């Protein structure tokens, strides 16, 4: 079965996308403590230091058949996370998702990271990269659009937020779009 290569580093003009490490735990805890992260990431509720340790040292590296997760590093500091998830190697498609820490927002880091991850996915043979954003998450939808993804439609109640379901906007980029 195909799988992602662990330890991959992707450099952009301003960012280094690198594997998570134990040194990222404190910044991960601080980032996830942010109300905006809680608003849009259902997994953030109750997130604590123990979960951050588990994520940074184990979970982020645990399933190379279906996912690859990077720490987004700017100026030698964790500013977010991005990954390729739900890899469907047989059909050539994968999903990307990300979060940005409060101290990394409004600098174009998310757009730069999404573009880099999509280019990486295409370089290893994927044909389609999908990105889902909650309908009301205007910032995340803007990232998808600025990164060159095409809005394809709305998936009704396809995501969970705040104990309920929310509609999600499906965006995609094809290898031929670049």
GURO-867668 format. One record per atom (N, C-alpha, C): y, x, z; residue in one letter. Coordinates in steps of 0.1 Angstrom, whole numbers, padded with zeros to 4 digits, always signed. Layout:
YXZA...
***
This chain:
-0012+0009+0000X+0000+0000+0000X+0012+0009+0000X+0022+0005-0008X+0035+0013-0008X+0042+0012+0006X+0050+0022+0009X+0057+0023+0021X+0069+0031+0020X+0079+0028+0029X+0091+0036+0029X+0088+0050+0035X+0095+0060+0030X+0094+0073+0036X+0103+0074+0049X+0097+0078+0060X+0105+0079+0072X+0113+0091+0072X+0124+0091+0079X+0133+0102+0080X+0143+0104+0069X+0144+0094+0060X+0153+0095+0049X+0167+0094+0054X+0176+0103+0049X+0190+0103+0052X+0197+0100+0039X+0207+0092+0039X+0216+0088+0028X+0230+0091+0031X+0236+0100+0024X+0250+0104+0026X+0259+0097+0016X+0270+0092+0021X+0281+0086+0012X+0293+0095+0014X+0304+0091+0008X+0317+0098+0010X+0321+0100+0024X+0319+0089+0032X+0324+0089+0046X+0313+0087+0056X+0301+0084+0052X+0290+0079+0061X+0278+0088+0060X+0270+0088+0070X+0257+0093+0070X+0248+0082+0075X+0238+0078+0067X+0228+0068+0071X+0216+0076+0075X+0212+0076+0087X+0202+0085+0093X+0193+0077+0102X+0181+0082+0105X+0172+0075+0115X+0179+0074+0129X+0176+0063+0135X+0181+0061+0149X+0174+0072+0158X+0181+0075+0169X+0176+0085+0179X+0180+0080+0193X+0174+0087+0203X+0177+0083+0217X+0192+0085+0220X+0198+0094+0213X+0213+0097+0215X+0221+0084+0211X+0216+0075+0204X+0223+0063+0199X+0223+0052+0209X+0215+0053+0220X+0213+0042+0229X+0226+0037+0235X+0234+0045+0241X+0247+0041+0247X+0256+0033+0238X+0258+0039+0226X+0266+0032+0216X+0260+0019+0211X+0247+0019+0210X+0240+0006+0206X+0243-0005+0216X+0241-0001+0229X+0243-0011+0240X+0258-0016+0240X+0267-0007+0238X+0282-0011+0238X+0284-0020+0226X+0279-0016+0214X+0281-0024+0202X+0276-0038+0203X+0264-0039+0208X+0257-0052+0209X+0263-0061+0220X+0271-0055+0229X+0277-0063+0239X+0289-0070+0234X+0293-0068+0221X+0305-0074+0215X+0302-0089+0212X+0312-0098+0215X+0311-0112+0212X+0308-0115+0197X+0313-0108+0188X+0311-0110+0174X+0296-0107+0170X+0291-0097+0176X+0276-0094+0174X+0268-0106+0179X+0271-0111+0191X+0264-0122+0197X+0266-0135+0188X+0278-0136+0182X+0280-0148+0174X+0271-0149+0162X+0268-0138+0156X+0261-0138+0143X+0247-0133+0144X+0243-0126+0154X+0230-0120+0155X+0222-0127+0167X+0213-0136+0163X+0205-0143+0174X+0198-0133+0183X+0193-0122+0178X+0186-0112+0186X+0194-0106+0197X+0207-0107+0196X+0216-0100+0206X+0217-0106+0219X+0213-0119+0221X+0214-0125+0234X+0204-0119+0243X+0209-0114+0255X+0201-0108+0265X+0198-0093+0262X+0204-0088+0251X+0201-0074+0248X+0205-0064+0259X+0197-0055+0263X+0200-0046+0274X+0196-0032+0270X+0198-0023+0279X+0196-0009+0277X+0181-0006+0274X+0172-0013+0280X+0158-0011+0278X+0154-0015+0263X+0160-0026+0258X+0158-0030+0245X+0164-0020+0235X+0176-0014+0239X+0182-0004+0230X+0174+0008+0229X+0168+0013+0240X+0159+0024+0240X+0147+0022+0231X+0141+0010+0233X+0130+0006+0224X+0133+0006+0210X+0145+0000+0206X+0149-0001+0193X+0152+0013+0187X+0160+0021+0194X+0164+0034+0188X+0153+0044+0187X+0143+0043+0196X+0132+0053+0196X+0119+0048+0190X+0117+0035+0189X+0104+0030+0184X+0106+0020+0173X+0112+0009+0176X+0112-0002+0166X+0119+0001+0153X+0129+0009+0153X+0137+0012+0141X+0128+0021+0132X+0117+0026+0137X+0108+0035+0129X+0094+0029+0127X+0092+0017+0131X+0078+0012+0134X+0070+0006+0123X+0077+0002+0112X+0070-0005+0102X+0074-0001+0088X+0070+0011+0083X+0074+0016+0070X+0069+0009+0058X+0059+0000+0061X+0054-0008+0049X+0064-0020+0046X+0072-0024+0055X+0081-0036+0052X+0095-0033+0055X+0098-0022+0063X+0113-0020+0066X+0116-0006+0068X+0129-0003+0066X+0134+0010+0069X+0148+0008+0075X+0151+0014+0087X+0163+0011+0094X+0171+0024+0096X+0184+0024+0093X+0193+0035+0095X+0204+0032+0105X+0207+0043+0112X+0220+0043+0120X+0231+0046+0110X+0242+0039+0111X+0254+0042+0103X+0262+0051+0111X+0264+0063+0107X+0272+0074+0114X+0284+0077+0107X+0296+0076+0114X+0309+0080+0108X+0315+0090+0118X+0319+0101+0114X+0325+0111+0122X+0316+0114+0135X+0303+0115+0132X+0293+0119+0143X+0293+0108+0154X+0295+0096+0151X+0293+0085+0160X+0287+0073+0154X+0278+0067+0161X+0272+0054+0156X+0282+0044+0155X+0283+0038+0142X+0292+0027+0140X+0285+0015+0135X+0272+0015+0134X+0265+0003+0131X+0250+0006+0127X+0244-0004+0121X+0230-0003+0117X+0229-0010+0104X+0220-0005+0095X+0217-0012+0082X+0202-0009+0079X+0196-0018+0072X+0182-0016+0069X+0178-0023+0056X+0166-0020+0052X+0159-0027+0042X+0148-0034+0049X+0146-0047+0047X+0137-0054+0054X+0129-0064+0045X+0118-0068+0050X+0110-0078+0042X+0107-0073+0028X+0103-0060+0027X+0100-0054+0014X+0088-0061+0008X+0090-0066-0004X+0080-0072-0012X+0077-0063-0024X+0069-0053-0022X+0067-0042-0031X+0061-0048-0044X+0052-0057-0044X+0046-0063-0056X+0056-0070-0065X+0066-0076-0059X+0076-0083-0067X+0089-0076-0068X+0090-0064-0063X+0102-0055-0065X+0114-0060-0058X+0113-0067-0046X+0125-0072-0039X+0124-0068-0025X+0136-0067-0019X+0138-0063-0005X+0151-0069+0000X+0152-0071+0013X+0165-0077+0019X+0172-0066+0026X+0185-0067+0026X+0193-0058+0035X+0200-0066+0045X+0202-0060+0057X+0210-0066+0067X+0217-0055+0075X+0227-0058+0082X+0235-0048+0089X+0243-0054+0101X+0248-0046+0109X+0258-0049+0119X+0267-0037+0120X+0280-0040+0124X+0290-0030+0126X+0296-0031+0140X+0297-0020+0147X+0302-0020+0160X+0318-0022+0159X+0323-0028+0170X+0338-0031+0170X+0346-0019+0166X+0343-0007+0170X+0351+0005+0167X+0349+0009+0152X+0340+0003+0145X+0338+0007+0131X+0343-0004+0121X+0348-0015+0126X+0351-0026+0117X+0364-0023+0110X+0366-0031+0099X+0378-0031+0090X+0382-0017+0084X+0371-0009+0082X+0373+0004+0076X+0365+0005+0063X+0358-0006+0059X+0350-0005+0047X+0337+0001+0049X+0333+0004+0061X+0320+0010+0063X+0308+0001+0059X+0309-0011+0062X+0298-0020+0058X+0296-0021+0043X+0307-0022+0036X+0306-0023+0021X+0300-0009+0016X+0305+0002+0021X+0300+0015+0017X+0285+0016+0020X+0281+0012+0032X+0267+0013+0035X+0258+0004+0027X+0262-0008+0025X+0255-0018+0017X+0253-0012+0003X+0263-0007-0003X+0262-0001-0017X+0252+0010-0017X+0253+0019-0007X+0244+0030-0006X+0229+0026-0005X+0227+0016+0004X+0213+0012+0006X+0208+0005-0006X+0216-0003-0013X+0211-0009-0025X+0208+0001-0036X+0216+0011-0037X+0214+0022-0047X+0201+0029-0043X+0199+0032-0030X+0186+0038-0026X+0174+0029-0029X+0175+0016-0026X+0164+0007-0030X+0161+0008-0044X+0171+0007-0053X+0168+0008-0067X+0162+0021-0071X+0166+0032-0065X+0161+0045-0068X+0146+0047-0065X+0141+0039-0056X+0127+0040-0052X+0119+0029-0059X+0125+0022-0068X+0117+0012-0076X+0119-0003-0073X+0127-0006-0064X+0130-0021-0062X+0139-0026-0073X+0137-0038-0077X+0145-0044-0088X+0156-0053-0082X+0154-0059-0070X+0163-0069-0065X+0165-0066-0050X+0178-0066-0046X+0181-0065-0032X+0188-0078-0028X+0183-0084-0017X+0189-0097-0013X+0197-0095+0000X+0207-0103+0002X+0215-0102+0015X+0218-0117+0019X+0215-0120+0031X+0218-0134+0036X+0229-0133+0046X+0238-0142+0045X+0249-0143+0055X+0251-0158+0059X+0254-0160+0072X+0257-0173+0076X+0269-0179+0068X+0268-0192+0065X+0279-0198+0057X+0293-0196+0064X+0293-0196+0077X+0306-0195+0084X+0310-0180+0087X+0301-0171+0084X+0304-0157+0086X+0312-0151+0074X+0325-0154+0074X+0333-0150+0063X+0334-0135+0061X+0334-0127+0072X+0334-0113+0071X+0322-0107+0064X+0310-0112+0068X+0298-0107+0062X+0297-0112+0047X+0301-0124+0044X+0301-0128+0030X+0310-0120+0022X+0322-0116+0028X+0331-0107+0020X+0325-0094+0018X+0317-0088+0027X+0311-0075+0025X+0301-0076+0013X+0293-0087+0013X+0284-0089+0002X+0291-0089-0012X+0302-0096-0012X+0309-0098-0025X+0316-0085-0029X+0322-0078-0019X+0329-0065-0022X+0319-0054-0026X+0306-0056-0021X+0296-0046-0024X+0290-0049-0038X+0294-0059-0045X+0289-0062-0058X+0277-0071-0059X+0275-0078-0048X+0264-0088-0048X+0268-0101-0054X+0259-0109-0060X+0263-0122-0066X+0258-0133-0057X+0267-0142-0054X+0263-0154-0047X+0254-0163-0055X+0242-0166-0050X+0232-0174-0057X+0231-0188-0052X+0234-0191-0040X+0233-0204-0035X+0232-0204-0020X+0230-0216-0014X+0230-0218+0000X+0216-0223+0004X+0210-0216+0014X+0197-0220+0019X+0199-0228+0031X+0195-0240+0031X+0198-0250+0042X+0190-0246+0054X+0198-0245+0066X+0192-0242+0079X+0182-0231+0078X+0185-0220+0071X+0176-0209+0070X+0177-0198+0080X+0187-0199+0089X+0189-0189+0100X+0191-0196+0113X+0188-0188+0124X+0190-0194+0137X+0202-0187+0144X+0211-0195+0149X+0223-0190+0157X+0225-0199+0168X+0228-0193+0180X+0232-0201+0191X+0222-0212+0195X+0210-0210+0193X+0200-0220+0197X+0197-0231+0186X+0205-0230+0175X+0203-0240+0165X+0201-0233+0151X+0201-0241+0141X+0199-0236+0128X+0212-0236+0120X+0214-0227+0111X+0226-0226+0103X+0222-0224+0088X+0231-0229+0079X+0229-0226+0065X+0232-0211+0062X+0225-0205+0053X+0227-0191+0049X+0230-0190+0034X+0240-0182+0031X+0243-0180+0017X+0235-0168+0012X+0228-0170+0001X+0219-0160-0005X+0228-0152-0015X+0228-0139-0014X+0234-0130-0023X+0223-0121-0028X+0225-0116-0040X+0215-0106-0045X+0222-0097-0055X+0216-0085-0056X+0221-0075-0066X+0208-0071-0073X+0208-0070-0086X+0197-0065-0094X+0199-0051-0098X+0189-0044-0101X+0190-0030-0105X+0199-0028-0117X+0199-0038-0126X+0207-0037-0138X+0221-0041-0136X+0225-0046-0124X+0239-0050-0122X+0248-0038-0120X+0242-0026-0116X+0251-0015-0113X+0255-0008-0126X
***
